[in-house]
Amino acid sequence: MKYKGWLLPPALRDFHEGRIWLKEHAPFSKEDIEKSINRKYFHVIEGIQKEPHLKCNRCHNENPQQFTMFDCSKCQQQCVYCRHCLNMGRVSSCTQLMIWTGPNAIRTRKHSLKWAGQFTVLQQRAANEMLESIKAKRSHLLHAVCGAGKTELLFPTVRYALEQGLRVCIATPRTDVVLELYPRFQTVFPQTIIHALYGGSSKQEGYGQLVLATTHQLYRFERAFDVMIVDEADAFPYTFDETLQSAVQKVKTEIAPILLVTATPSHKLLTQYQNESYSFIPKRYHNRPLPVPRFHSLWSYEKSLKRGKIPRKLKQWTEERLARKEPFLLFIPKVELMKIATPLFRLLDGSIMAVHAEDPERKEKVLKLRREEVPGLLTTTILERGITIKNVQVAVVGAESTIFTSSALIQIAGRVGRNADFADGDVVFFHHGITTEMDDARTKILYYNKKGFSQ
């Protein structure tokens, strides 16, 4: 006899497990959603909590200045919506959010690790310490210099967690880091369904047991992950946005440990973890020192660019990179100034490109630099971390600008010399006056080199 009842679509379960999702944006038929709700497979809640005060139930924003009243055509009355997470679909007091409470997705314990690399003594020690912390469900801080092989250090811990049937999330504040990590994890975990979530990413099939996501994407999850890894834990905007930090807490299960990974931990993080659960790697995997930035004055560079002229020292540096066919990143403090500078640099080479946070082609432009299809990129701080380009050379224009903090400058310098075949390279801070942040960045790099080669 043919069964005429309704069967739960596995894809619906796989997508919604661990997510908190706008009902009207569910990527499944209304019939399947309603039948799932009727069978209590979803817990449905209001989008905005009104009492005792306004709170967005998706992103947990409680700032009254980030809520707006509007005349709602749907319910014919005044409603309020959250501006804080508006780019993920409007959550208002008359919309509904769905949290999956139905059958669990099928988790596999078969996860091969296809990685033929070998750890250095320092790497092995740190990898062991991280793994022990995860086994003990204890949070941990990994402090490792740029180019120390932090991604590879995660492999044993991620493999252990997956083979225990656990769901793992690696979150990072930057889209570019997700784009960098995704193909690497796909290569080393070929049996694992991995999802990469960032602004503009498409719907991905299957149940993602390993999820790579920007921290903003965590607003869309609730009690989803058994192991939570935050890569680049000191990066903007994560460190400045308390809702992103609370998102990390809300997406993990109650006893899930948090593994924080960074080359430039804040004093607060060091104080919290240094005497408890902490690993430190002061040198790179290829055993060569970190490139030390050199300082070069570049007086009135902004006026010069606005007048249509590249300052002589900057022009000379760029022409040397072009002549030697060395890929380069040129960091500029403001998007407006970068837009002025770009056509001037294209007079040196017409294929030089510029990229910034709102650039819709940002992913493609970085790939072109990696594939050696363009000689260099002008960029804002969006590429200060999470990007590895073979033999790249780096210059910062206006290193005295407040946007270039000590940690940002360390990360920028850390783009250079990451490849064992190109372990040296040039890092130059062009400035209109040396700042304490510049001095601090250089001092810390020298300290790491001294610490790394005294062991």
C-alpha positions as a Markdown table, in Angstrom:
| # | Residue | x | y | z |
|---|---|---|---|---|
| 1 | Met | 0.0 | 0.0 | 0.0 |
| 2 | Lys | 1.4 | 3.4 | -0.9 |
| 3 | Tyr | 2.0 | 5.7 | 2.0 |
| 4 | Lys | 0.0 | 8.9 | 1.6 |
| 5 | Gly | 1.1 | 10.8 | 4.7 |
| 6 | Trp | 3.7 | 13.6 | 4.9 |
| 7 | Leu | 7.4 | 12.7 | 5.4 |
| 8 | Leu | 9.9 | 15.2 | 6.8 |
| 9 | Pro | 12.3 | 16.3 | 4.0 |
| 10 | Pro | 15.8 | 15.5 | 5.3 |
| 11 | Ala | 17.1 | 18.6 | 3.6 |
| 12 | Leu | 14.8 | 20.7 | 5.7 |
| 13 | Arg | 16.0 | 19.1 | 8.9 |
| 14 | Asp | 19.7 | 19.3 | 7.8 |
| 15 | Phe | 19.4 | 23.0 | 7.0 |
| 16 | His | 17.5 | 24.2 | 10.1 |
| 17 | Glu | 19.1 | 22.1 | 12.8 |
| 18 | Gly | 21.0 | 24.6 | 15.1 |
| 19 | Arg | 19.7 | 27.6 | 13.2 |
| 20 | Ile | 17.4 | 30.4 | 14.3 |
| 21 | Trp | 15.7 | 31.5 | 11.0 |
| 22 | Leu | 13.1 | 34.0 | 9.8 |
| 23 | Lys | 10.0 | 32.0 | 9.0 |
| 24 | Glu | 9.3 | 34.1 | 5.9 |
| 25 | His | 12.8 | 33.4 | 4.6 |
| 26 | Ala | 12.9 | 29.6 | 5.0 |
| 27 | Pro | 14.2 | 28.1 | 1.7 |
| 28 | Phe | 11.5 | 25.4 | 1.7 |
| 29 | Ser | 7.9 | 25.2 | 0.7 |
| 30 | Lys | 5.3 | 26.9 | 3.0 |
| 31 | Glu | 3.5 | 23.5 | 3.2 |
| 32 | Asp | 6.6 | 21.7 | 4.5 |
| 33 | Ile | 7.3 | 24.5 | 7.0 |
| 34 | Glu | 3.7 | 24.6 | 8.3 |
| 35 | Lys | 3.6 | 20.8 | 8.7 |
| 36 | Ser | 6.9 | 20.9 | 10.5 |
| 37 | Ile | 5.5 | 23.5 | 12.9 |
| 38 | Asn | 2.3 | 21.5 | 13.4 |
| 39 | Arg | 4.4 | 18.5 | 14.4 |
| 40 | Lys | 6.4 | 20.7 | 16.8 |
| 41 | Tyr | 9.6 | 20.3 | 14.9 |
| 42 | Phe | 10.1 | 24.1 | 15.3 |
| 43 | His | 9.8 | 26.3 | 18.3 |
| 44 | Val | 8.4 | 29.6 | 16.9 |
| 45 | Ile | 9.2 | 32.9 | 18.8 |
| 46 | Glu | 8.6 | 36.5 | 18.1 |
| 47 | Gly | 11.3 | 38.4 | 16.3 |
| 48 | Ile | 11.6 | 41.3 | 18.9 |
| 49 | Gln | 11.1 | 40.8 | 22.6 |
| 50 | Lys | 9.4 | 43.9 | 24.0 |
| 51 | Glu | 9.4 | 43.2 | 27.8 |
| 52 | Pro | 11.1 | 44.1 | 30.1 |
| 53 | His | 13.0 | 46.0 | 27.3 |
| 54 | Leu | 13.5 | 45.7 | 23.5 |
| 55 | Lys | 15.7 | 42.8 | 22.5 |
| 56 | Cys | 16.3 | 41.2 | 19.1 |
| 57 | Asn | 15.9 | 37.5 | 19.5 |
| 58 | Arg | 18.2 | 36.8 | 16.6 |
| 59 | Cys | 21.3 | 39.0 | 17.2 |
| 60 | His | 20.5 | 39.8 | 20.9 |
| 61 | Asn | 20.9 | 43.5 | 20.3 |
| 62 | Glu | 19.5 | 45.4 | 23.2 |
| 63 | Asn | 20.6 | 48.9 | 22.2 |
| 64 | Pro | 17.4 | 51.0 | 22.1 |
| 65 | Gln | 19.0 | 53.3 | 19.5 |
| 66 | Gln | 19.3 | 50.5 | 17.0 |
| 67 | Phe | 15.5 | 49.8 | 16.9 |
| 68 | Thr | 13.1 | 51.7 | 14.7 |
| 69 | Met | 9.4 | 52.1 | 14.7 |
| 70 | Phe | 7.5 | 51.8 | 11.4 |
| 71 | Asp | 3.9 | 51.5 | 10.1 |
| 72 | Cys | 3.6 | 47.9 | 9.2 |
| 73 | Ser | 1.5 | 47.1 | 6.1 |
| 74 | Lys | 1.4 | 43.4 | 7.0 |
| 75 | Cys | -0.3 | 43.8 | 10.4 |
| 76 | Gln | -1.7 | 47.3 | 9.9 |
| 77 | Gln | -0.2 | 48.7 | 13.1 |
| 78 | Gln | 3.1 | 50.2 | 14.4 |
| 79 | Cys | 5.9 | 47.7 | 14.7 |
| 80 | Val | 9.5 | 47.9 | 15.6 |
| 81 | Tyr | 12.5 | 46.3 | 13.8 |
| 82 | Cys | 16.2 | 45.7 | 14.6 |
| 83 | Arg | 18.6 | 47.8 | 12.5 |
| 84 | His | 21.6 | 45.9 | 13.9 |
| 85 | Cys | 21.2 | 42.8 | 11.8 |
| 86 | Leu | 19.0 | 44.3 | 9.1 |
| 87 | Asn | 21.3 | 43.1 | 6.2 |
| 88 | Met | 20.3 | 39.5 | 7.1 |
| 89 | Gly | 16.6 | 40.1 | 6.6 |
| 90 | Arg | 14.4 | 42.4 | 8.7 |
| 91 | Val | 13.5 | 41.1 | 12.2 |
| 92 | Ser | 10.5 | 42.9 | 13.5 |
| 93 | Ser | 8.0 | 42.6 | 16.4 |
| 94 | Cys | 5.5 | 41.0 | 14.0 |
| 95 | Thr | 7.9 | 38.5 | 12.3 |
| 96 | Gln | 8.5 | 35.0 | 13.5 |
| 97 | Leu | 11.8 | 33.2 | 14.1 |
| 98 | Met | 12.0 | 29.4 | 14.0 |
| 99 | Ile | 14.3 | 27.2 | 16.1 |
| 100 | Trp | 14.6 | 23.6 | 15.1 |
| 101 | Thr | 13.4 | 21.1 | 17.8 |
| 102 | Gly | 12.7 | 18.1 | 15.6 |
| 103 | Pro | 14.8 | 15.0 | 14.8 |
| 104 | Asn | 18.5 | 15.4 | 14.8 |
| 105 | Ala | 20.5 | 15.3 | 11.6 |
| 106 | Ile | 22.7 | 12.3 | 10.9 |
| 107 | Arg | 26.3 | 12.9 | 12.0 |
| 108 | Thr | 29.1 | 10.8 | 10.7 |
| 109 | Arg | 32.2 | 9.7 | 12.6 |
| 110 | Lys | 34.2 | 8.9 | 9.4 |
| 111 | His | 36.5 | 11.9 | 8.7 |
| 112 | Ser | 39.8 | 11.3 | 7.1 |
| 113 | Leu | 42.6 | 13.8 | 7.4 |
| 114 | Lys | 44.6 | 14.2 | 4.2 |
| 115 | Trp | 47.6 | 16.2 | 5.4 |
| 116 | Ala | 51.2 | 15.1 | 4.9 |
| 117 | Gly | 52.9 | 17.9 | 6.8 |
| 118 | Gln | 54.9 | 17.6 | 9.9 |
| 119 | Phe | 54.8 | 19.8 | 13.0 |
| 120 | Thr | 57.9 | 21.5 | 14.5 |
| 121 | Val | 58.5 | 20.8 | 18.2 |
| 122 | Leu | 56.7 | 24.0 | 19.2 |
| 123 | Gln | 53.8 | 23.3 | 16.9 |
| 124 | Gln | 53.4 | 19.8 | 18.2 |
| 125 | Arg | 53.4 | 21.0 | 21.8 |
| 126 | Ala | 50.7 | 23.6 | 21.0 |
| 127 | Ala | 48.6 | 21.1 | 19.0 |
| 128 | Asn | 48.7 | 18.7 | 21.9 |
| 129 | Glu | 47.8 | 21.4 | 24.4 |
| 130 | Met | 44.8 | 22.4 | 22.3 |
| 131 | Leu | 43.6 | 18.9 | 21.9 |
| 132 | Glu | 43.8 | 18.2 | 25.6 |
| 133 | Ser | 41.8 | 21.3 | 26.3 |
| 134 | Ile | 39.1 | 20.3 | 23.9 |
| 135 | Lys | 39.0 | 16.8 | 25.4 |
| 136 | Ala | 38.6 | 18.3 | 28.9 |
| 137 | Lys | 35.9 | 20.8 | 27.5 |
| 138 | Arg | 38.2 | 23.6 | 28.6 |
| 139 | Ser | 38.5 | 26.9 | 26.7 |
| 140 | His | 42.0 | 27.7 | 25.4 |
| 141 | Leu | 44.0 | 30.5 | 23.8 |
| 142 | Leu | 46.5 | 29.9 | 21.0 |
| 143 | His | 48.9 | 32.8 | 20.6 |
| 144 | Ala | 51.1 | 32.2 | 17.6 |
| 145 | Val | 52.9 | 34.7 | 15.4 |
| 146 | Cys | 51.8 | 35.4 | 11.8 |
| 147 | Gly | 52.9 | 32.5 | 9.6 |
| 148 | Ala | 53.4 | 30.0 | 12.5 |
| 149 | Gly | 50.9 | 27.6 | 10.8 |
| 150 | Lys | 47.9 | 28.2 | 13.0 |
| 151 | Thr | 45.5 | 26.7 | 10.5 |
| 152 | Glu | 47.4 | 23.4 | 10.4 |
| 153 | Leu | 47.5 | 23.4 | 14.2 |
| 154 | Leu | 43.7 | 23.1 | 14.2 |
| 155 | Phe | 43.7 | 19.9 | 12.1 |
| 156 | Pro | 44.2 | 17.4 | 15.0 |
| 157 | Thr | 41.6 | 19.1 | 17.2 |
| 158 | Val | 39.0 | 19.4 | 14.4 |
| 159 | Arg | 39.5 | 15.8 | 13.4 |
| 160 | Tyr | 39.2 | 14.5 | 17.0 |
| 161 | Ala | 35.9 | 16.5 | 17.4 |
| 162 | Leu | 34.4 | 15.3 | 14.1 |
| 163 | Glu | 35.3 | 11.7 | 14.9 |
| 164 | Gln | 33.4 | 12.0 | 18.2 |
| 165 | Gly | 30.3 | 13.0 | 16.2 |
| 166 | Leu | 30.6 | 16.6 | 17.3 |
| 167 | Arg | 29.7 | 19.6 | 15.3 |
| 168 | Val | 32.5 | 22.2 | 14.9 |
| 169 | Cys | 32.4 | 25.9 | 14.0 |
| 170 | Ile | 35.4 | 28.0 | 13.0 |
| 171 | Ala | 34.3 | 31.6 | 13.1 |
| 172 | Thr | 36.3 | 34.7 | 12.1 |
| 173 | Pro | 35.4 | 38.4 | 11.8 |
| 174 | Arg | 36.6 | 38.6 | 8.2 |
| 175 | Thr | 35.1 | 37.2 | 5.0 |
| 176 | Asp | 38.5 | 37.0 | 3.5 |
| 177 | Val | 39.6 | 34.6 | 6.2 |
| 178 | Val | 36.7 | 32.3 | 5.5 |
| 179 | Leu | 37.5 | 32.4 | 1.8 |
| 180 | Glu | 41.1 | 31.5 | 2.6 |
| 181 | Leu | 40.3 | 28.7 | 5.0 |
| 182 | Tyr | 37.5 | 27.0 | 3.0 |
| 183 | Pro | 39.5 | 25.4 | 0.2 |
| 184 | Arg | 42.2 | 24.3 | 2.7 |
| 185 | Phe | 39.8 | 22.5 | 4.9 |
| 186 | Gln | 38.0 | 20.9 | 1.9 |
| 187 | Thr | 41.4 | 19.5 | 0.8 |
| 188 | Val | 42.4 | 18.1 | 4.1 |
| 189 | Phe | 38.9 | 16.8 | 5.2 |
| 190 | Pro | 37.7 | 15.3 | 1.9 |
| 191 | Gln | 35.0 | 13.1 | 3.6 |
| 192 | Thr | 33.5 | 16.0 | 5.6 |
| 193 | Ile | 30.5 | 18.1 | 4.6 |
| 194 | Ile | 31.9 | 21.7 | 5.1 |
| 195 | His | 29.8 | 24.8 | 4.8 |
| 196 | Ala | 31.3 | 28.3 | 4.3 |
| 197 | Leu | 29.0 | 31.1 | 5.4 |
| 198 | Tyr | 29.5 | 34.8 | 4.8 |
| 199 | Gly | 27.6 | 37.7 | 3.4 |
| 200 | Gly | 26.4 | 36.7 | -0.1 |
| 201 | Ser | 27.3 | 33.0 | 0.2 |
| 202 | Ser | 24.8 | 30.6 | -1.4 |
| 203 | Lys | 22.7 | 27.9 | 0.2 |
| 204 | Gln | 24.9 | 24.8 | 0.6 |
| 205 | Glu | 23.6 | 21.2 | 0.6 |
| 206 | Gly | 23.7 | 18.6 | 3.3 |
| 207 | Tyr | 24.4 | 18.8 | 7.0 |
| 208 | Gly | 27.5 | 20.9 | 7.6 |
| 209 | Gln | 29.3 | 19.1 | 10.5 |
| 210 | Leu | 32.1 | 21.6 | 10.1 |
| 211 | Val | 31.0 | 25.2 | 9.5 |
| 212 | Leu | 33.3 | 28.0 | 8.6 |
| 213 | Ala | 31.6 | 31.4 | 9.1 |
| 214 | Thr | 32.0 | 35.1 | 9.7 |
| 215 | Thr | 31.1 | 36.0 | 13.2 |
| 216 | His | 28.1 | 38.0 | 11.8 |
| 217 | Gln | 26.7 | 34.7 | 10.5 |
| 218 | Leu | 26.5 | 33.4 | 14.0 |
| 219 | Tyr | 23.4 | 35.5 | 14.6 |
| 220 | Arg | 21.6 | 32.9 | 12.6 |
| 221 | Phe | 22.5 | 30.0 | 14.9 |
| 222 | Glu | 21.4 | 28.9 | 18.4 |
| 223 | Arg | 23.0 | 26.2 | 20.6 |
| 224 | Ala | 24.4 | 24.5 | 17.4 |
| 225 | Phe | 28.0 | 23.7 | 18.0 |
| 226 | Asp | 29.9 | 21.3 | 20.3 |
| 227 | Val | 33.3 | 22.9 | 19.7 |
| 228 | Met | 33.7 | 26.6 | 19.0 |
| 229 | Ile | 36.9 | 28.0 | 17.4 |
| 230 | Val | 37.3 | 31.8 | 17.0 |
| 231 | Asp | 40.1 | 32.6 | 14.5 |
| 232 | Glu | 41.6 | 36.1 | 14.5 |
| 233 | Ala | 39.9 | 36.6 | 17.9 |
| 234 | Asp | 41.3 | 40.2 | 18.2 |
| 235 | Ala | 40.1 | 41.5 | 14.8 |
| 236 | Phe | 37.6 | 44.3 | 14.2 |
| 237 | Pro | 34.6 | 44.3 | 14.4 |
| 238 | Tyr | 34.5 | 41.3 | 16.8 |
| 239 | Thr | 36.5 | 43.0 | 19.6 |
| 240 | Phe | 34.3 | 46.2 | 19.4 |
| 241 | Asp | 30.8 | 44.6 | 19.0 |
| 242 | Glu | 29.5 | 42.9 | 22.2 |
| 243 | Thr | 26.7 | 41.2 | 20.2 |
| 244 | Leu | 29.3 | 39.4 | 18.1 |
| 245 | Gln | 31.0 | 38.2 | 21.3 |
| 246 | Ser | 27.6 | 37.1 | 22.8 |
| 247 | Ala | 26.8 | 35.4 | 19.5 |
| 248 | Val | 29.8 | 33.1 | 20.1 |
| 249 | Gln | 28.3 | 32.2 | 23.5 |
| 250 | Lys | 24.8 | 31.6 | 22.2 |
| 251 | Val | 25.7 | 29.3 | 19.3 |
| 252 | Lys | 27.7 | 26.8 | 21.4 |
| 253 | Thr | 26.1 | 24.1 | 23.5 |
| 254 | Glu | 26.2 | 24.6 | 27.2 |
| 255 | Ile | 29.5 | 22.7 | 27.9 |
| 256 | Ala | 31.2 | 23.4 | 24.5 |
| 257 | Pro | 34.7 | 24.8 | 24.9 |
| 258 | Ile | 35.9 | 27.9 | 23.0 |
| 259 | Leu | 39.3 | 27.8 | 21.3 |
| 260 | Leu | 40.6 | 31.4 | 20.5 |
| 261 | Val | 43.3 | 31.7 | 17.9 |
| 262 | Thr | 45.3 | 34.9 | 17.2 |
| 263 | Ala | 48.7 | 36.4 | 16.5 |
| 264 | Thr | 47.9 | 39.6 | 18.3 |
| 265 | Pro | 45.9 | 38.8 | 21.5 |
| 266 | Ser | 44.7 | 41.7 | 23.6 |
| 267 | His | 45.9 | 42.3 | 27.1 |
| 268 | Lys | 42.5 | 41.2 | 28.3 |
| 269 | Leu | 42.8 | 37.8 | 26.6 |
| 270 | Leu | 46.3 | 37.2 | 27.8 |
| 271 | Thr | 45.3 | 38.1 | 31.4 |
| 272 | Gln | 42.3 | 35.7 | 31.1 |
| 273 | Tyr | 44.1 | 32.7 | 29.7 |
| 274 | Gln | 47.9 | 33.0 | 30.1 |
| 275 | Asn | 48.1 | 31.3 | 33.5 |
| 276 | Glu | 45.4 | 28.7 | 32.7 |
| 277 | Ser | 45.0 | 27.3 | 29.2 |
| 278 | Tyr | 47.4 | 28.9 | 26.9 |
| 279 | Ser | 49.8 | 28.0 | 24.0 |
| 280 | Phe | 52.5 | 30.3 | 22.6 |
| 281 | Ile | 54.5 | 29.9 | 19.4 |
| 282 | Pro | 57.0 | 32.8 | 18.9 |
| 283 | Lys | 58.3 | 31.7 | 15.5 |
| 284 | Arg | 57.3 | 30.6 | 12.0 |
| 285 | Tyr | 57.1 | 27.0 | 10.8 |
| 286 | His | 60.0 | 27.5 | 8.4 |
| 287 | Asn | 62.3 | 28.7 | 11.2 |
| 288 | Arg | 63.1 | 32.1 | 9.6 |
| 289 | Pro | 62.6 | 35.4 | 11.5 |
| 290 | Leu | 59.6 | 37.6 | 11.0 |
| 291 | Pro | 60.3 | 40.5 | 8.5 |
| 292 | Val | 60.9 | 43.7 | 10.5 |
| 293 | Pro | 59.2 | 46.8 | 9.2 |
| 294 | Arg | 61.3 | 49.7 | 8.1 |
| 295 | Phe | 60.1 | 53.3 | 8.5 |
| 296 | His | 60.2 | 55.9 | 5.7 |
| 297 | Ser | 58.9 | 59.4 | 6.0 |
| 298 | Leu | 56.4 | 60.4 | 3.3 |
| 299 | Trp | 55.5 | 64.0 | 4.0 |
| 300 | Ser | 52.2 | 65.5 | 2.7 |
| 301 | Tyr | 51.4 | 62.2 | 0.8 |
| 302 | Glu | 47.7 | 63.0 | 0.9 |
| 303 | Lys | 48.1 | 66.4 | -0.7 |
| 304 | Ser | 50.4 | 65.0 | -3.3 |
| 305 | Leu | 47.9 | 62.2 | -4.3 |
| 306 | Lys | 45.1 | 64.7 | -4.5 |
| 307 | Arg | 47.2 | 66.8 | -6.8 |
| 308 | Gly | 47.6 | 63.8 | -9.1 |
| 309 | Lys | 51.1 | 62.8 | -8.2 |
| 310 | Ile | 52.5 | 59.7 | -6.5 |
| 311 | Pro | 55.1 | 60.7 | -3.9 |
| 312 | Arg | 58.6 | 59.9 | -5.2 |
| 313 | Lys | 59.6 | 57.3 | -2.6 |
| 314 | Leu | 56.3 | 55.5 | -3.0 |
| 315 | Lys | 56.5 | 55.6 | -6.8 |
| 316 | Gln | 60.1 | 54.2 | -6.6 |
| 317 | Trp | 59.0 | 51.4 | -4.2 |
| 318 | Thr | 56.1 | 50.4 | -6.5 |
| 319 | Glu | 58.3 | 50.5 | -9.7 |
| 320 | Glu | 60.9 | 48.2 | -8.0 |
| 321 | Arg | 58.2 | 45.7 | -7.2 |
| 322 | Leu | 56.9 | 45.8 | -10.8 |
| 323 | Ala | 60.5 | 45.5 | -12.3 |
| 324 | Arg | 61.2 | 42.5 | -10.0 |
| 325 | Lys | 57.7 | 41.0 | -10.7 |
| 326 | Glu | 57.1 | 40.8 | -7.0 |
| 327 | Pro | 53.4 | 40.8 | -6.0 |
| 328 | Phe | 52.5 | 43.6 | -3.6 |
| 329 | Leu | 49.9 | 44.9 | -1.3 |
| 330 | Leu | 49.7 | 48.6 | -0.8 |
| 331 | Phe | 47.6 | 49.5 | 2.3 |
| 332 | Ile | 45.9 | 52.9 | 2.3 |
| 333 | Pro | 44.1 | 54.3 | 5.3 |
| 334 | Lys | 40.9 | 55.7 | 3.6 |
| 335 | Val | 38.7 | 54.4 | 0.8 |
| 336 | Glu | 38.3 | 57.9 | -0.6 |
| 337 | Leu | 42.1 | 58.3 | -0.8 |
| 338 | Met | 42.5 | 54.9 | -2.4 |
| 339 | Lys | 40.0 | 55.8 | -5.1 |
| 340 | Ile | 42.0 | 58.9 | -5.8 |
| 341 | Ala | 45.3 | 57.0 | -5.9 |
| 342 | Thr | 44.2 | 54.0 | -8.0 |
| 343 | Pro | 44.2 | 55.7 | -11.5 |
| 344 | Leu | 47.6 | 57.2 | -10.7 |
| 345 | Phe | 49.1 | 53.7 | -10.0 |
| 346 | Arg | 47.4 | 52.4 | -13.1 |
| 347 | Leu | 49.6 | 54.7 | -15.1 |
| 348 | Leu | 52.5 | 52.6 | -13.8 |
| 349 | Asp | 50.8 | 49.4 | -14.7 |
| 350 | Gly | 47.2 | 49.2 | -16.1 |
| 351 | Ser | 46.4 | 45.9 | -14.4 |
| 352 | Ile | 46.9 | 47.2 | -10.8 |
| 353 | Met | 43.6 | 46.9 | -8.9 |
| 354 | Ala | 42.1 | 48.3 | -5.7 |
| 355 | Val | 39.9 | 46.5 | -3.2 |
| 356 | His | 37.9 | 47.5 | -0.1 |
| 357 | Ala | 35.2 | 46.0 | 2.1 |
| 358 | Glu | 32.2 | 47.0 | 0.0 |
| 359 | Asp | 33.8 | 45.9 | -3.3 |
| 360 | Pro | 31.6 | 43.2 | -4.9 |
| 361 | Glu | 34.6 | 41.8 | -6.8 |
| 362 | Arg | 36.8 | 41.6 | -3.7 |
| 363 | Lys | 37.0 | 37.8 | -3.8 |
| 364 | Glu | 37.9 | 37.7 | -7.5 |
| 365 | Lys | 40.6 | 40.4 | -7.2 |
| 366 | Val | 42.4 | 38.6 | -4.4 |
| 367 | Leu | 42.3 | 35.4 | -6.4 |
| 368 | Lys | 43.8 | 37.3 | -9.4 |
| 369 | Leu | 46.7 | 38.4 | -7.2 |
| 370 | Arg | 47.2 | 34.9 | -5.9 |
| 371 | Arg | 47.2 | 33.5 | -9.5 |
| 372 | Glu | 49.7 | 36.2 | -10.5 |
| 373 | Glu | 47.2 | 37.7 | -13.0 |
| 374 | Val | 47.7 | 41.2 | -11.5 |
| 375 | Pro | 50.9 | 42.7 | -10.1 |
| 376 | Gly | 49.5 | 44.2 | -7.0 |
| 377 | Leu | 46.5 | 45.5 | -5.1 |
| 378 | Leu | 45.8 | 48.8 | -3.3 |
| 379 | Thr | 43.7 | 47.9 | -0.3 |
| 380 | Thr | 42.3 | 49.0 | 3.0 |
| 381 | Thr | 42.8 | 47.1 | 6.3 |
| 382 | Ile | 40.4 | 44.3 | 5.1 |
| 383 | Leu | 43.4 | 42.4 | 3.8 |
| 384 | Glu | 45.5 | 42.9 | 7.0 |
| 385 | Arg | 45.0 | 39.2 | 7.9 |
| 386 | Gly | 43.8 | 35.9 | 6.6 |
| 387 | Ile | 45.5 | 36.2 | 3.2 |
| 388 | Thr | 48.6 | 34.3 | 2.1 |
| 389 | Ile | 50.3 | 35.3 | -1.2 |
| 390 | Lys | 53.6 | 33.8 | -2.2 |
| 391 | Asn | 56.5 | 36.3 | -2.2 |
| 392 | Val | 54.2 | 39.2 | -1.5 |
| 393 | Gln | 55.8 | 42.6 | -0.5 |
| 394 | Val | 53.9 | 45.1 | 1.6 |
| 395 | Ala | 53.8 | 48.9 | 2.0 |
| 396 | Val | 51.6 | 50.9 | 4.3 |
| 397 | Val | 50.8 | 54.5 | 3.2 |
| 398 | Gly | 50.0 | 56.8 | 6.1 |
| 399 | Ala | 51.1 | 54.3 | 8.8 |
| 400 | Glu | 50.5 | 57.1 | 11.4 |
| 401 | Ser | 46.8 | 57.0 | 10.8 |
| 402 | Thr | 44.7 | 55.9 | 13.8 |
| 403 | Ile | 43.2 | 53.0 | 11.8 |
| 404 | Phe | 46.7 | 51.4 | 11.8 |
| 405 | Thr | 46.9 | 50.1 | 15.4 |
| 406 | Ser | 49.8 | 48.1 | 16.6 |
| 407 | Ser | 48.0 | 44.8 | 16.1 |
| 408 | Ala | 46.9 | 45.8 | 12.6 |
| 409 | Leu | 50.5 | 46.8 | 11.6 |
| 410 | Ile | 51.8 | 43.5 | 13.0 |
| 411 | Gln | 49.2 | 41.6 | 11.0 |
| 412 | Ile | 50.0 | 43.6 | 7.9 |
| 413 | Ala | 53.7 | 42.9 | 8.3 |
| 414 | Gly | 52.8 | 39.2 | 8.8 |
| 415 | Arg | 51.6 | 38.9 | 5.2 |
| 416 | Val | 55.3 | 38.9 | 4.1 |
| 417 | Gly | 57.7 | 35.9 | 4.2 |
| 418 | Arg | 55.1 | 33.3 | 4.9 |
| 419 | Asn | 56.3 | 30.9 | 2.2 |
| 420 | Ala | 59.4 | 28.8 | 3.0 |
| 421 | Asp | 60.7 | 29.5 | -0.5 |
| 422 | Phe | 60.2 | 33.2 | 0.0 |
| 423 | Ala | 60.9 | 33.6 | 3.7 |
| 424 | Asp | 62.2 | 37.2 | 3.4 |
| 425 | Gly | 60.5 | 40.3 | 2.0 |
| 426 | Asp | 60.0 | 44.0 | 2.3 |
| 427 | Val | 57.7 | 45.6 | 4.8 |
| 428 | Val | 57.8 | 49.4 | 4.7 |
| 429 | Phe | 55.7 | 51.9 | 6.8 |
| 430 | Phe | 55.5 | 55.2 | 4.9 |
| 431 | His | 54.4 | 57.8 | 7.4 |
| 432 | His | 53.8 | 61.5 | 8.2 |
| 433 | Gly | 55.3 | 61.1 | 11.6 |
| 434 | Ile | 56.2 | 58.0 | 13.7 |
| 435 | Thr | 53.5 | 57.0 | 16.2 |
| 436 | Thr | 53.7 | 54.9 | 19.4 |
| 437 | Glu | 51.6 | 52.2 | 17.6 |
| 438 | Met | 54.2 | 51.9 | 14.8 |
| 439 | Asp | 57.0 | 51.7 | 17.4 |
| 440 | Asp | 55.0 | 49.1 | 19.4 |
| 441 | Ala | 54.4 | 47.0 | 16.4 |
| 442 | Arg | 58.1 | 47.0 | 15.4 |
| 443 | Thr | 59.2 | 46.3 | 19.1 |
| 444 | Lys | 56.9 | 43.3 | 19.4 |
| 445 | Ile | 58.1 | 41.8 | 16.1 |
| 446 | Leu | 61.7 | 42.2 | 17.3 |
| 447 | Tyr | 60.7 | 40.6 | 20.6 |
| 448 | Tyr | 59.1 | 37.6 | 18.9 |
| 449 | Asn | 62.2 | 37.1 | 16.8 |
| 450 | Lys | 64.4 | 37.2 | 19.9 |
| 451 | Lys | 62.0 | 34.9 | 21.8 |
| 452 | Gly | 61.7 | 32.5 | 18.9 |
| 453 | Phe | 65.4 | 32.1 | 18.3 |
| 454 | Ser | 66.4 | 31.9 | 22.0 |
| 455 | Gln | 64.5 | 28.6 | 22.4 |
